[in-house]
Amino acid sequence: MNEATIRLDGVTKTFGRQVAVQDIDLVLHPGECVGLVGHNGAGKSTLIKLMLGLIRPSAGTVRTLGGDPAGAEAGRARAALGYLPENVAFQPAMTGAETLAFYARLKRQDVRANAGLLARVGLAGAARRRVGTYSKGMRQRLGLAQALLGQPRALLLDEPTSGLDPAARQEFYEILRALRDAGACVLLSSHALAELEGQVDRVVVMDRGRKMADGSLSALRRLAGIRPRLRIRLAEAPRAVVNGPDDWAGWSPLPGGLLETVCDEADLPGLLRDLPPEVTEVDIVRPSLDDVYAAFLRREGDA
């Protein structure tokens, strides 16, 4: 694996007596997209602010693009960072083009590239409109444009698809995939768990300031102990089959004339191979990210 883009070692952050994040070890690499999930107050936004150098850790170390993001040389690292906060806000009297030009100058970027960037996020036709007339989704697009200034090596996005319609979300993820394929590191903090499936390489699960799990969705399924379900439909009445041969032991009838069994992922190929000819429909139902997240929360609550 390439050298880490962002690395946290034993990081704790407290605000008075409140522990916001506790003993976090986390490594983000170039060319990967990582989902950061957890309920409100889990510590996601605090982690992002630590990576940006907006706050300092109470214990442990943070390295962003090879340096201390809150140190004396932080300016150069921040020029290669893109950040979209959860509640993005801009000066309503400025136009979209003026707003992006302001941020480009702050990052010492060539403003001549701004028109293409606004077109990339779907705001070319609204560039001369005042931001105060923008919808929430349009403001979010403008926020994404400012985060993309300067072809950042790392993108830290907090609830980035809030306010975007389905088409805009698809376009947003296409942009992220292109950045990831070009070698950028992308961190997505989101409550939209179902939306993250298929979009991220790894998922980091946070709860009450602690990292509960970190891995691919398939790895988290195994860690959570949730098994896939195999559903089938039969040409003949399922009741007769379930009450018949022992071959169907372990299968349960479902509404709509379906049968279901729960199995290990490794057993699926054999089960599919051995299905009899009277099976007319097959569906594999794997645990979703919502299922996995709920399982980790239950486990934490039982601890």
VENVEN-V371493 format. One record per residue. RES is the residue in one letter. PSI is psi in whole degrees, -180 to 180 (NA if undefined). OMEGA is omega in whole degrees, -180 to 180 (* if undefined). BURIAL is + if it has 16 or more other C-alpha atoms within 10 Angstrom, else -. Layout:
BEGIN
RES_PSI_OMEGA_BURIAL + RES_PSI_OMEGA_BURIAL
END
This chain:
BEGIN
M_145_180_- + N_165_177_- + E_144_-176_- + A_138_171_+ + T_-43_178_+ + I_137_-180_+ + R_129_174_+ + L_129_180_+ + D_113_177_- + G_39_-172_- + V_128_173_+ + T_140_175_+ + K_124_178_+ + T_148_172_+ + F_97_-172_- + G_-125_178_- + R_-7_-178_- + Q_128_176_- + V_112_-178_- + A_-45_173_+ + V_147_-172_+ + Q_118_170_+ + D_57_-176_+ + I_125_168_+ + D_125_-177_+ + L_136_178_+ + V_129_176_- + L_131_-173_+ + H_159_174_+ + P_146_174_+ + G_23_176_+ + E_151_178_+ + C_122_-174_+ + V_131_175_+ + G_134_178_+ + L_113_-173_+ + V_153_179_+ + G_158_-179_+ + H_174_177_- + N_133_-179_- + G_5_-179_- + A_-18_179_+ + G_8_-176_+ + K_-51_-178_+ + S_-35_177_+ + T_-42_178_+ + L_-45_-179_+ + I_-42_179_+ + K_-34_176_+ + L_-43_179_+ + M_-34_-180_+ + L_-16_-176_+ + G_14_178_+ + L_-27_173_- + I_158_-180_- + R_148_177_+ + P_149_174_+ + S_-27_176_- + A_156_180_- + G_-178_-178_+ + T_147_176_+ + V_129_176_+ + R_122_179_+ + T_120_-177_+ + L_39_174_+ + G_-3_-177_- + G_175_176_+ + D_116_-176_+ + P_-14_178_+ + A_10_-177_+ + G_-171_-175_- + A_-28_-178_- + E_18_-173_- + A_-27_-176_+ + G_-42_-179_- + R_-37_178_- + A_-42_-177_+ + R_-27_177_+ + A_-23_-180_+ + A_13_178_+ + L_144_170_+ + G_135_-176_+ + Y_131_174_+ + L_109_-180_+ + P_165_-178_+ + E_-46_-178_+ + N_82_-176_- + V_139_-178_- + A_136_179_- + F_162_177_- + Q_115_-173_- + P_-21_-178_- + A_-13_180_- + M_153_175_+ + T_168_177_+ + G_-42_180_+ + A_-42_179_+ + E_-40_180_+ + T_-47_-179_+ + L_-35_177_+ + A_-38_178_+ + F_-47_-179_+ + Y_-33_178_+ + A_-41_179_+ + R_-36_176_- + L_-38_-180_- + K_5_179_+ + R_46_178_- + Q_154_-180_+ + D_118_-177_- + V_-14_-180_+ + R_-18_178_- + A_-6_-173_- + N_-37_-178_+ + A_-42_178_- + G_-34_179_- + L_-41_177_+ + L_-38_176_+ + A_-36_-178_- + R_-34_-180_+ + V_9_175_+ + G_26_-178_+ + L_15_-178_+ + A_-41_-178_+ + G_-13_-179_- + A_13_-175_+ + A_-32_-177_+ + R_3_176_- + R_149_177_+ + R_143_-177_+ + V_-28_178_+ + G_-18_178_- + T_-2_-177_- + Y_148_169_+ + S_170_178_- + K_-42_179_- + G_-38_178_+ + M_-40_177_+ + R_-36_178_+ + Q_-39_177_+ + R_-41_178_+ + L_-39_176_+ + G_-39_177_+ + L_-40_179_+ + A_-44_180_+ + Q_-31_177_+ + A_-26_-177_+ + L_-3_-180_+ + L_132_174_+ + G_16_180_+ + Q_67_-174_+ + P_149_176_+ + R_-19_178_+ + A_134_179_+ + L_125_179_+ + L_111_-170_+ + L_122_-177_+ + D_110_-177_+ + E_57_-171_+ + P_-24_-176_+ + T_8_178_+ + S_125_178_+ + G_-3_180_+ + L_140_176_+ + D_168_-176_- + P_-40_180_- + A_-41_179_- + A_-35_177_+ + R_-41_179_+ + Q_-44_178_- + E_-39_179_- + F_-47_-178_+ + Y_-29_175_- + E_-39_176_- + I_-45_-179_- + L_-41_179_+ + R_-40_179_+ + A_-41_178_- + L_-43_179_+ + R_-44_-180_+ + D_-26_178_- + A_-1_175_- + G_2_180_+ + A_153_174_+ + C_130_-177_+ + V_127_174_+ + L_123_-178_+ + L_114_172_+ + S_124_-173_+ + S_148_169_+ + H_-16_-176_+ + A_77_-172_- + L_-44_-179_+ + A_-33_-179_- + E_-30_-177_- + L_-24_-178_+ + E_131_-178_+ + G_-6_-178_- + Q_-21_-175_+ + V_153_178_+ + D_-32_-179_+ + R_160_176_+ + V_131_174_+ + V_122_-178_+ + V_123_180_+ + M_147_173_+ + D_124_178_+ + R_44_174_+ + G_0_-178_+ + R_148_175_+ + K_116_-178_+ + M_-33_-177_+ + A_157_-179_+ + D_117_179_+ + G_180_175_+ + S_163_-179_- + L_-40_179_+ + S_-39_178_+ + A_-39_180_- + L_-34_175_+ + R_-45_179_+ + R_-43_-179_- + L_-36_180_- + A_-14_179_+ + G_25_179_- + I_125_-176_+ + R_153_177_- + P_161_177_+ + R_139_177_+ + L_122_180_+ + R_139_-180_+ + I_158_172_+ + R_140_-177_+ + L_151_177_+ + A_-33_179_- + E_170_-176_- + A_126_-178_- + P_-31_-178_+ + R_-43_-180_- + A_-35_-179_- + V_-45_-178_+ + V_-36_-180_+ + N_1_-176_- + G_-123_-170_- + P_155_178_- + D_-12_179_- + D_-24_-177_- + W_12_175_- + A_138_-178_- + G_-7_176_- + W_141_-179_+ + S_139_177_- + P_144_177_+ + L_160_174_- + P_148_179_- + G_15_176_- + G_28_-179_- + L_159_171_+ + L_149_-177_+ + E_144_171_+ + T_151_177_+ + V_136_-174_+ + C_168_172_- + D_150_180_- + E_-39_-177_- + A_-21_-178_- + D_-10_-176_- + L_-47_-179_+ + P_-41_180_- + G_-41_179_- + L_-43_180_- + L_-39_-179_- + R_-34_-174_- + D_4_179_- + L_139_-178_- + P_168_-177_- + P_-26_-177_- + E_-4_176_- + V_124_-178_- + T_-12_-177_- + E_138_-179_- + V_136_178_+ + D_129_175_- + I_121_-178_- + V_103_179_- + R_149_180_- + P_134_179_+ + S_172_176_+ + L_-35_175_+ + D_-43_179_- + D_-45_-179_- + V_-45_-179_+ + Y_-44_179_+ + A_-37_179_- + A_-40_179_+ + F_-38_178_+ + L_-41_178_+ + R_-42_-180_- + R_-41_179_- + E_-39_179_- + G_-30_-180_- + D_-15_-175_- + A_NA_*_-
END
